[in-house]
């Protein structure tokens, strides 16, 4: 009998297993596909390989090499003597027992569900056409599509739009909402979209897809008029849904939330779970809270600490995120619009890359920083950026916000010259 069972070996699952094993717990982790999950095998890692490849041919050559190297590293980490890797899926028998399709049963005092998510398809005619792919299918292409239509202007859609435009595809994006990247400050999102339009990407905002016929995407524009765009490949980038099928959650009496997620409390323990003989948790995309690989990792870290009876101070309300378009965009904390809607008193301070010496030297002058803080240059509340190395700059601010620091303290921190990070203390 193990101390801990983990279902799923994605970034949440395998990092949690390693943390638990290093702290003396006996762990059984179940994965029916490749270790590393969606992120490593068909998600963020392959996508970033495309982002940092000069041509499509280089990207499709480098992608499997990068993935295999990282996957091999995860396999090595999971060879820890306290970890048993079971290469099958697992489903619940009761609150402390799971079974595999081969009939093997495993028990533990604690079980973590870390099964991730998959593409959420919109229910329209033609969605199952051969030309329609999700991100996994797009990454599997061996020939560059001449015309690519992307349905959805969220993180996945925007990253692939940027990448395939650079590779030479004719890219069109169809989005139902008024603006792209709803989690990003609307001012930042609009500026990024306008820049991508200048790069040749066509955006159709406030448009609802009606049907897909022989590679032609028909949609209603914001006036209700029907328009269409022809494409060789159509990418479905309309969000993700939690993977809960086949887990036999009925055995635990769990009622899923409306979005299909497993309901959890602030310690990621499953709510209203019939698990009198054990404790059940859900981390990462499957709980629908913060669908980010690093969120899954830290949620798992927190759960293990709870199992061990240890206290930590992880701030799950301070969760940075990045979009690896060209240029990048990144954020941490609420947007200006969200602060206004919540009636939270704040100041907004801005700075532009064009006034930064390093940005000029790099010929990366397109970009803006927006910092929000309490009045009087008080406690930092959020940071939203688009521009070169936006993710790295937001990470610095994340540390300040986590520690409750003020904008004044950020300003008083010596920054190396010349660096892009100086833009953070140049806000006014």
N, C-alpha and C positions, 0 to 999 in steps of 0.2 A: 504494500500500500504506500502510495506517495504522499508527501505533504501537500503537493500542489499538482493539479492537472491544468494544462493550458490547451485550449482548442484553437489552433491557428498559429502558424509560424511566420507571420508577417512582422513588420517592424515593432509592433506592440508585443506580439507573442514571443518572438525570439529574444528581444532585449529584456523582457520580463523574466524569461526562463534563466537567462544568464545572471541577472541580478539576484534572483532567488537562489540559484545554485551556489553562487559565490558567498552567499550568506548561510550556507549549510542546509538548505531545504532540498529534499528529494523531489525532482520534477519529472513529470511525464508530459511531453508536448506532442500534439497530433497535427499532421499536415499531409493532405492527400496529393498536393501538387508540389512545386518547388518551394524550398525554404526562401524566406525573404518577402513572400507575399506579392501583392500587386505592385507596390512601390518599387521594389528592386527589379522584378522580372518584366513587368509590362507597364510601369507607371512612371514615377518621378525620375528614376535613374536613367532608363532609356530615353526619356524625353529630354533630360539635361544633356545626354550625349548628343542628341540632335541639335540642341541649342548651341553647343560648343563645337559643332562640325561645320566646316566651310561649305561642303557640298552634300547633296543627298547620297551620292555613292560612298562618300567617306563615312557618313552617318550609319548607313546600313552595314558597313564593314566593321565599324568600331563598336556598335551597339552590343552584339553578342559577346565580344571580347570583354567589355566592361562588366556586363551582367554576370558572365561566368566567373570572372575574377572575384567579384563581390560575393556571389553565391557560394563559391568555394570557401571564402572567409567565414561566412555564416555557418556553413557545415562544420568547419573546424571549431568554432566557438561552441556549437551545440554538442561537440564530442566530450564536453566536460563530464567527469565521472558521476556527478550528481544529476545528470540529465539523461533521460531516455527519450529518444526521438522515434515516434511511431509513425510510419509513413502510410497512414490511413486516415480517413475522416472519422470523427467520433460523434456519437449522439447520446443524449441523456437516457439513463434508466431511472435514476432518481437524483436527489440533491447532492449525492457524493459519489455517484457511479456513472461511468460512461461505457459504451460498447462500440466496437468497430464492426464493419460489415463482415469481417472474417469470424466474428463471434467472440472475440476476446473482450473481457471486461476488466476495467481498471477503476480503482477507488482512491479517493483522497479526501482530506478534511476540507480542502478549498479547491474550487474550480473557477477558472477564468475563461470567459468566452472572448476570443480575439479574432473573429472570422472576417473582419473587414467589410468591404462593400463592393458593389458592381455597378455597371452602367445602368442608369434609369432611362428607358426609352419613352418618348412621348407617344401616346396612342393615336397615331394617324395612319391613314392608308399608305401602303408602300414602305413602311418602316422595316420590313423584312426583305426588301429588295437586295440583290447581290451587291449593288453599288453602295449600300449603306453600311458603314462600319463604326465601331466604337474606337476608343484610343488604342486598344490592343490590336485591332484590325489595321488601323492606320500605320502603326509601327511595324506591322508585318509586311507592308507593301514592298515589292522589289523594284517597282517602276514609279517614277515621280508622276503624279497626276497633273495633267495640264491645267485642269479646272477643278478646284476643291471648294465645295460649299460646306460651311461649318454651321451647324444649328446649335446656338448657344454661345454667349459671350462671357462665360464665367472663366475661371482660371484655366481649365483644360482647353476651351475654345480659343482663348486669347493667346495662349502659349503656342498652340499649333498654327494659328493664323500667322503669327510672327515668324515662326520657323519655316513654314512652307512658302510663305511669300519671299523669304530670303533665298530659298532654294530655287525659286523661279516659277512656282505655281501661280495661277490666277486665283486669288482667294476672295471669296464672298462669305460674309457672316450674316446670319439671320438671327435676331434676338427679340424675344417677346417684351422685355423690359425697356424702360426709357433710356437706361444707360448700362454700360458694361460693368463688370466687376462690382456687384452690389455691396460687397463687404469693404470695399475701398472708399475713401472719401470721394464724394461725387465730383469735386473740382479736379482732383488728381486723375480720376477715371476718365473724365471728359478730355483732359489734356493728353492723356496717353492715347485715347482712341483717335483724336484728331491727328496726332503724330503718325499713328499707324495708317491712317487714311492717306497721309502725304507719302507714305512708303508704298502705296498702291493697293491697300486692302480696302475692299468695299464693305461698308456696314449698312445693314437694313435694320434700324432700331424700331421698337414698338410694332413688330411684325409677328403674326402668328402663323406657323406652318399648318397648312391644310392637308396636303397630300404630297407624295413623292411618286412620280411616274417616269420610268425609264430614264432615271438620272436627272429629271427635271423637278425642282422643288417649287411647289406652288404655295404662296403665302399671302395673307391679307395684310396690307400696309395699315398705318395708323388711321387712315381715312376709310378703311374698310374695303378698299379696292384690291382686286386680285393682281398680284405680280408673280413673276417666276424667274428662276435662274437655272441655267443648265450646268451640269457638273459631271465629271468623270467619276468622282468619288464624293460621297456625302458623309461627313463626320457627325455622329450624334454625340454632342457634348452638353447634354441637358441635365447634368447632375448625377449623383450616385445614390444608391439605395443599400441599406444594411443587408448583409448576408445572414439570414436566419433559417433558410430552408434546410430541412434535413437534420436539424438539431434535436427534434422531438421536444421542443420547449413545453409542449402540453404536459409532459411528465412533471414539470415544475410549476404548473398552473400560472404561467406568465402570460399577461395580456400585453401585446405589443402596442406601442404608441401609434398615432395616426400615420406617421411617416415610416412605419415599419421598424422603428428602432426598439431596442430593449430598454425599458425604463430602469434607471439607476438613481441612487442618491448621490450626494456630493462626495462620497468615498467610493463611488462606482460599484457599490453592492446592489444587486438586482432587487427592485422593489416588489413586494408581495410575492416573493418566491417561496414555494413550498420546499424548503430545504432544511428541515429540522435536524438532519444528520450531518449538515455541512454548510459552508458559506459559498455562495455563488456570486461572481462579479462579471461585468462586461466592460471591456475597454476598447477604445479606438472607434472606428467608423460605425461599428455595430450598435453603439449606444447613441449615435447621432448627435452627440454634443459638440464636438470639434473635430471635423473630418480632415485631420492633418496627421501625417506620420509621426511627427515629433510629439503631438498631443497624445497619441496612442502609447508611445514610449514612456512618457512621464506619468500617464495614468497608471500604467502597469507598475512603474517604480513605486508609486504611492500605495497601490494595493499590496504589494509585497511588504512594504514598510508596515502597513496595518496588520498584516498577518504576523509579522515579527514583533508587533507591539512597539514599534518605533514611531516617533513623531518626526514629521518633516514640515517644511514650510514652502512647498511648491505652490506658486501662485497660478492657478488655472484660469484666473480672470485676466492674466497678463499673457496672452498667447500671440506671438508674432507670426506673420505669414508673408509669403512672397510669391510673386508672379514673374516667371523668367521670360518675359517678352524682351523686345529690343526697343527701348531700354527697359530695365527691370522696374517693377513697382513692388512696394512692400508696406506693411502696416503693423502697428500694435496699438491696441486700445480703440475706443470708440471714435467714429468720424465726427466732424464738426456738426453735421446734420443730426447725428444720434445724440450728441450732447445737448443740442438745442431742444430736441424732442423730449429729452428726459428732464429738461429745465435745470440742468447742472450749470452753475456759474463757471465761466471759463474765459480765458484769453486765447486768441489764435495768433501765432507768430509764423511768418513765412520767410524763406530765403530761396534764391535761385542759383542754379549751377553756373549760369553765365558769369556770375561775379566771383567764382572760385578759381584760384590760380591753377590748381591741379586739373580741374575740369577743362580749362582752356588749353592746357598743355596736352591733354589727352584727346582734344577735339571732341569732348563729350559735354557740350554746353547745354544740351536739352535736358532740363530736369528742375524739380521743385521740391522743397521740404516744407511740410506744414506740421508745426508743433502746437499742441493744445495743453494748457496748464491752468491751474487755479489762478484767480486774479492776483496781480502783484508779483508776477513771475514765480508763483508758488509751485506746489506739487505738480509734477508732470502727469498728464492724463493720457496722452496719445501722441503718436507720430505716424504720419502718412507721407510717403515719398514716391516719386517716380524719377528715374535717372540712373546713370551708371552706378553699379554696386549698391543699389537701394537696399537690398537685403542685409548687407553688412552694416550699413548705417543704422537701420532700424534695430538690428541686434544690439548695438551699443545703447540705444535709448531704452530698449527692453530692460537692460540691467538697471538703469537709473529708475525706471518706473517700478520695477520689482522691489527695490530698496526704499521706495517712497521719497526719492530725491526731488528737488525742485529744479525749475529751469535755471534759476540763479546758480545752483550748484553745478549744473551742466556747463553753464557759461564760464564758471571759474575753474573748470578742469582744463589743464594745459593740453592742447592738441598739437600734434606734430605738423610742421609746415614744410613743404606743401602737401596736404592730403585732402581728399574729398570730405573727410569727417569734419573739417573746419566749417563746412556749410551749416552744421548743427549749431554752432555758436555765433553764426552770423545772422540768425533770424532776427527780424524786427517787427 
